[in-house]
Amino acid sequence: MKVEFKDVYKRYGKVVAVEKLNLLIESGALHFLLGPSGCGKTTTLRMLAGLEEVSEGHLLFDGKDVTHLPAAERGIGMVFQNYALWPHMTVQKNIEYGLNLRKLSPEIKKKRVTEVLGITQLTPFKDRLPGQLSGGQQQRVALARALAIEPSVLLLDEPLSNLDAKLRHEMRDNITRIHKQTGITTLYVTHDQKEALSMGTSITVMRAGRTIQTGSPRDLYTRPATPFLAGFIGETNLIPGVITSVNRDTAGTSITVDTEIGSIFSTNSQLKEPKSGQKCMISIRPEMLQIRIDPSSPEPSKNKLRLALDRLTYLGESEQIQLKHGSLLVRGSVFRPTSHMPEEGTLLSVGVEPSDVLLLAEETDLSSGT
């Protein structure tokens, strides 16, 4: 089922919760709505489910206008944040609940329940009550109940937010596996960037009721459209600067930017028409920094900078390094850290490839927009 929002608004009195939303969710996609709290993503989900009225615009399912179609007639399955399971019913009875409302024959009900118990790996637990299950198992029951009605579209509203870190990882794999098995068009709302990056086929980032960018996880991480998005999708260092030169040749465009920490050379720009004297923002991912911690390692050759060590945080497989120049803090990551531990305040050589220096338009408001 292909889902489309066309110029959709949602207003509560004078407050605009969702503004001019144009969004295409391809058939069979696991599409994420990602954004900070209050950005309008759950409101968008509820409009699609028919639980909130659309103030303006149209909702289309495979080209058919369903804007004013009642929720019960949309063929939607939904998994809520709190699971909403009946505590006095067994797993099997919870899954059957939606099927009973549809007055299906016992044979069809049995077939569908058996199928979704298998898909969600709940068959051994079918006679247990929700209170006898772990959080991850309860989440799978809610998912199985939604799948049992054979929905055209599946909606997931922060389904993993109540789980601990280990269970969240397990459930990410489960949901991805189930989506591949069923092929149901799925819209997944979350504020967790790692969930979206690790699971989604496509992601739409929202801020203050508007969409900022839609793309694949890799595209959003490597080619964010704005400084806010660069900082929201993963970690990045945002450094303000002024362009001092722009050189164009057959190999591409190379740009030099003057910053507080020195001149930085870039061959990776999202600027439409860069020119000398233009203010911009540089985005450099922490893992792209080449930090010379061990004096025996070679000096960086590109964009060589000198920054003072502010703090080291050992994480086992990696080390987070905070560097400082005046009031500007720069974060880096070193994988497979060595035993050499320089003292705080030590000046370190730092480099970065020009292709890993992303130039973005200047943006003064980097808040969540809520």
Secondary structure, DSSP 8 states (H G I E B T S, - for coil): --EEEEEEEEEETTEEEEEEEEEEE-TT-EEEEE--TTSSHHHHHHHHHTSS--SEEEEEETTEE-TTS-GGGS-EEEE-TT----TTS-HHHHHHHHHHHTT--HHHHHHHHHHHHHHTT-GGGTTS-GGGS-HHHHHHHHHHHHHHT--SEEEEESTTTTS-HHHHHHHHHHHHHHHHHH--EEEEEES-HHHHHHH-SEEEEEETTEEEEEE-HHHHHHS-SSHHHHHHSS--EEEEEEEEEEEEETTEEEEEEEETTEEEEESEE--SS--TT-EEEEEE-GGG-EEE-STTS----SS-EEEEEEEEEE-SSEEEEEEEETTEEEEEEEES--S----TT-EEEEE--GGG-EEEE--S--S---
